[in-house]
Amino acid sequence: MDALVVIAHPSANSLNARLAEVTTKTLPGLGYAVTTSDLYALGWNAAVTPQDFGVPARPDLPVGDQSAEAYERGSLTEDIVAEQEKLRRASLVVFHFPLWWYGMPAILKGWFDRVFVKGFAFGLKDPAGRTRKYGDGGLAGKRALAVITAGDRETAFDPRGINGEAGELFFPFLHGIFWYTGMRPLRPHLVAGTDRPGWNQLDHEADRLRARLTTLGSEPPIPYRALADGDYDADRHLRPSTAPGREGLSIHLADRSKPN
């Protein structure tokens, strides 16, 4: 088994770096060959530019189509190709990053923007000509875990917390990046309260992360509804008979234990 650990924090002495070290040292004992991408250490360029595609700009084409042509042509830049090769090998991808302004750091968003190009991660067709997405795609079958540090206390991320429930707060990347491309998103591993005075839970959090990593092989992914399951109509709208009377992000979770 291969695992890719992606680290997105500017400080090599940060809590993120320490927890990423826990991950890289624990996974080999669980049978994984580990590769890392420390984005700040790599000097990762977060911005998509025409230079990514290796040919003169094509203003007549959407950026996604330009990236698809470059991927097919083999003209993407070396840094993008190197990250795609790491992803191809990986059955598990672990992301370590801090929560900044309700999302991931720009350098990590830029990694997704530049690496998850059309034709590689999305935009593929099945034998019937349908687009493979939301439960299927170029990264189908890979498992994805986000290890996220946050300054605010844990209770601020529960269903009545001021920050919003963690599963819904992280929906844009759990569902919109991981699940969209076919990856199996695991419940995010949140390390909260790190900005509170006197926080000294490093050893505890390291142990908690080790324990979590040992269960990943049997842990069920978040049960998002797959586009191919038939719960959505041709307009990508949840059918009236599915989760009737309900709204909000939670309707995209399938409760397999009882009828919709």
N, C-alpha and C positions, 0 to 999 in steps of 0.2 A: 504494500500500500504506500502511496505517496501523499504527502501533505504539503501544502503551501501556506506559509505564515506571512501575512502582509501587515507591516507595522507602519503607522502613520502618526508619529509624534516627533517634534523637532528636537527634543532633549534625549540624549542617550542615557541619562540618569533618572528619567521619569518613572512614575509608577507604571505607565504603559510599557516601557522598556523592560522593567523588572518582571511584569506579568508575561510579556512575550517570551522572556527567557525561560519562565516556568513552562510555557507551552512547548518551546523548542527542545527542552530537556526531558519533558514527560512523554511526548509522542513517540520517540524512538523505542521506549520501553513497551509501547503498546503495538509495536510492529510497523510503524510508519518510517519511511525515509523522508526527512524534512528538508525543504528548501525555503529560504526566506527572501522576502523583498522588503527591505527597510527603505521606504520611499525617500525620506530625507537624506539618508546616507547615500542613496543612489543619485541624489540631485534630480529627482523626477520632475520633468516638465509637466505641469498640470493642464496646460492649454492646448486644445486641438488647433492645429495650424495646417495650412496647405502643404507644408513641408513633410507632414506625417505621411503623405501619400506618395512621395517620391517622384511626382510629375508636376508640370505646371498646373496651377489652379484651374478648376473647371467651374466657373460661376454659373454655367447653365445647368449644373447638377446639384441636387441637395447634398449636404455633407455626408449623410449616410450612404448615398449611392457612390460618392467618391471613395469613401472608405471601403465599400464592398468591392469596387473595381480594383483598388490597390491591394486588398487582401487576395483577390483572385489572381492578380498579376504577380504577386510576390514582391511588391515594391514598398510595403510599409517599412518605416524606419526600424533600425536594429533594436532599439530599446523596447518598442511595442512587440516585435516578434519574440524577443527573449521572454517577456512576461506571458505571452500567449503559449509558449512552449512549456513554461512552468505550470500553467493552468491545464494544459492538455494532460500532463502526467498525473495531476493531483486528483485524488478521489475525495479529499477533504481540504477545504480552504478556511483558515482561521484569520479573521481580521481583528487587529488590535488598534483601537483609536479612542481619543477623548471625544466627549459630546461637546461640540462648540456650536452655539447659536442653533440649538435644536437639530443639529445634523452632524455629518462627518466633516473633518478638515478638508479644505479645498484640494489639497494634494491628493487625497484619496479619491474624492469625486473625480478629479482629473485622471486618475489611474483608470477608473471605470470608463470615463469618456473616451480615452484613447485606446484602451486595450480591448474593450468589449465592442468591437466594430461589427458592422453589418456583414453577414456572411460567416462570421466566426462565432459570435455569441447569440446573435438574433438575426431575424430575416430569412431563416431557412424554411424550406417547404417540405411537407410530407409527401408520400407517393400520390396522394389525391390532389396535390397542389395547394393545400391549405397551409397558412403560415403557422409555424410551430412557436407558440408562446404561452405564457402563463401555465407552467407545469411541464413544458417541453421547450426545446431550443438547443442551441449549440453546446450548452454546458449541462445537458440533461444528466441526472444521476449523481452529480457531485453534491456533497453535503457542505453547507456553509454555516459557520459559527462566527458571530460578532461578539467580541469581548470589549465592552464599552465602559470607560470610566466617566463619572459625572460628579460634579461638585455638590449638587443638592442631595438632600437626604432621600433614602429609599421610599419613604411614604409619599413623597411628592410625585412619584411615578406610578402610584397605584390607581385604580379606576376613579377615585375621587380626588386624586392629587392635583395640585395646581399645574404641574407640567404636562398632564395627560398620561393616560395609561401607557406603559412602556411598549406593549405590543402595537398599539395604534400610533404612538409617536414615531416608532421605527418602521412603520408600514412602508414608507417610500422606498427603502432599500430592501427590506425583507421580501416584500411582494413585488415592488416595481423594478428591482434589479435582479435579486436572486431568483425568485419564483418566475419572473418574466422570461429569464434565459434558461429555465429548466432546472436550476439548482434547487436542492432541498434545504430550505432554511430551517435551522434549529432555533429553539428559543434563545433569544439574546442573553448573554451573560453580563449582567449589569453590576458594576462595582460603584456604589453610590456613596454620597456623603463625604467625599474625599477633601472637600474644602472646609469642612467643619473644624473649628478649633480643637487641637489636640488629637486629630485623627492619627491613629497608630496601628492600623489594622493590616499592615502589609503581610505579616506572617499568616494571619487568619485568611486573608483573601488569596494568598498563594496556595494554601491548603485547600480552600474551597474550589479554586480553579483546577487543581490537580484532580480532585475528586470528580469534578464535572467532566474532565477530559477522559477519565477512565470509563465513563458511561456512554460516550458518544456512539460507540458501535451499535448499541441497542436502543438508543434514544429515538423516539419517533419524531419526525419533522413536524413543523407547524402544518396543520391540515387545511391549507388553502384549497379552494375549489379550482380544479383544472379546467381550462377552456374546453378541452376535448371531452369533458364529462357530460356535457349537454345541459348544464345548469344555466347557461347564458344563451340568449337568442342571437340572431344574426347581427344585431346592433351592439353586441357585447353588454347587454343589459340583463340583469338577473331576472329569470322568468317569474311571473306573478305567483306561480305555485310553489316557488322555492323561498323559504323564510318569509312567508306572507306577513304583511303588516310591520315588518322590521326595516330599519334603515341604518346607515352608518357602516363603518369599515368592518364590523364584526360579521356582517352578512356574508362576507367572502370566506369565512371559515366554515368548513363543513363539519357538522357534528355527526360522526359516523355511528354513534351509539343509538340514534333515534331518527325517525323519519323527519324530513324537512317540513 
